[in-house]
């Protein structure tokens, strides 16, 4: 079955007695037992809920995994991954990653004894140098957020196997529609499902899919023990979002290609970062490992003073955090998503005070171009 069809049929159960095409919302905290030592298969919604289970089965199928898990947020999903390690363990992490992940690692888990080395995971040599005797895992983003660096997941998976390391890939930007890390050799795939998988900027959720059933059991124990589960209402919204994933992504990517080529020619734009450009350093890896290039663009304007002007002038594109919805959103990473990363590190990575990140939606691309054009146009004094 093709992935487009899998998306449409997310949550449609052949076992649903009523024949409902839309998965029912099981808004219940607990379930009645038929009798002593008997169960319907559901006892308490923290442990299992039919609506959430439908989401979990869907992400497992879409990512070609054996088990899926749904969490209250993307950060909760990443936290569950980190709980696979113990104090004194060491993990290797992409140095150009979402600021919330950096904050979690540095301000929460570092104090609990987890050791982290941040490297450019596009460079295998840097990863080799980072391995220690206490290294247990790798966490990467590809494309990275916000600089769109590309890591070769299949090569890193081979590297992880040689060193006996657990490999997790944050697949939020690409989704299983364009990239399937488990099929490329990763052990765990993580999503902020608030983004493309939900697709409508109306829910907060996180997902994990795994290849090994035993690993799935461990993560399931962590999920149940900590209790950071996705509620039935948001599970239903996520199922609804998954049904249109393929068509939304195709339109967003089509718009992104046109916007990228328009931005490259604009006199007030000095750099454009998009892995679908042939001159992008990760272009060949993307063509090998993925079926598309995504709809996230980062670009630098000519001078810092332009940032406020552009953000204030935009009329259609919203200045807001997050990404992946049908509406186009623009973000100023150094003051929003990546503010918790020290300035010297941001500058080294290229997350400067000239950088904007654009999540391209499904509006008419001509309207998006017109909005950016009027926002970027600098009127000369007479």
C-alpha positions, 0 to 999 in steps of 0.5 A, a space after each residue: 500500500 502506498 503512503 498516500 493511501 496509508 495517510 488517508 486510512 489513518 485511524 479507520 479500524 476494521 474492528 470498529 463495531 459501528 463501522 464508523 469511518 472516523 475514529 470515535 473519541 474515547 473521552 474517558 479516564 477509566 474502563 469498566 472491567 467485565 469481572 475479576 481478573 477480566 479486562 476489555 484490553 483497556 483499564 486506564 487511559 494513561 496506559 491505553 486509550 483506543 483513540 490514542 492507540 489508533 494514532 500510535 498504530 498509524 505512525 508505526 505503519 507510516 514510519 515502517 516501524 513495529 510500535 508507535 507512541 503518542 505523547 503530550 508534546 514533541 519535547 515529551 517524546 524527546 524526554 522519553 528517548 532521553 530516559 532510555 539513558 542513565 546518569 553518566 551516559 553520554 550521547 552525541 547530538 546535532 549541534 544545529 538543532 531546535 533550541 528547546 531540545 538544547 534547553 532540555 539537555 542543558 538545563 534539565 538532564 545535564 544536572 541529572 548526570 547526562 553528558 552531551 557532545 554537540 557536533 556537526 552530524 553532517 561530518 562523520 569524522 567529527 562524530 568519530 572524534 566524539 565517541 567515548 567509552 561511555 557513549 550510548 546514543 545519538 540524536 540527530 535532526 535532518 534537515 537541521 533546525 534552522 540551518 537546514 544541514 543534512 546528515 546521511 542517516 544511512 551512514 550514521 546508522 552504520 556508524 551507530 551499529 559499529 559502536 553499539 549506539 542507539 540512533 534516534 532521528 527527529 523527523 519533524 521537518 520531513 515526516 514519513 511522507 518524504 523520509 523514513 529514518 527507520 528504513 534507513 537504519 535508525 532505531 527511533 524516529 521522533 516527531 513534534 506532531 504539532 507541526 506537519 503531522 497535525 498540519 493545522 496549528 490546532 494541537 500540541 503532540 509528540 510521536 515516536 516510532 521504533 523498529 525493535 519491539 523490545 525497544 518499543 516495550 521500554 519506551 512504552 513503560 517510560 510513557 506509562 510511568 511518566 504519564 506524558 500521554 496524548 489525550 483522546 481529543 488531540 489524538 483525534 485531531 492528529 488522526 484527522 491531520 494525517 489523512 491530508 498529509 500527502 496533499 498538504 506536503 505536496 502543495 507546500 513543497 511546490 510553493 517552497 520551490 517557487 519562493 526559494 528561487 524568488 528569494 535568491 534573486 531579491 536584492 535584500 536577501 543575501 543567503 537562502 538555505 533550502 536542501 532542494 537547491 542543487 548547490 546545497 551541500 546536502 542535496 545529493 544525500 537528500 536525493 538518495 535518502 528522501 523522496 522530497 525536500 520539504 517546505 522549510 526555508 531559512 534565509 538571511 536578509 542584508 542587514 539586522 535592521 531589516 528584520 523588524 521592518 519585514 516582520 512588521 510589514 507582513 500582512 499574510 504570513 504570520 510572525 509566529 513560532 511553530 511550523 508545518 501548518 497550512 498557514 505560512 509562518 515566519 520565525 526569528 530564531 535567535 530571539 524565539 526558537 533558539 534564544 536559549 542557545 548562547 549567542 556565541 554558539 548561535 553565531 558560530 552555527 549561523 543563527 544570526 540576527 539576520 536569519 529568518 525561518 519560513 514555514 511555507 503553507 498551502 496558500 496561493 504562492 503568488 500571494 506569498 510572494 507579493 507579501 514578502 515582496 512588499 515587506 522586503 521592499 526598501 523605499 529610497 528617500 527622495 
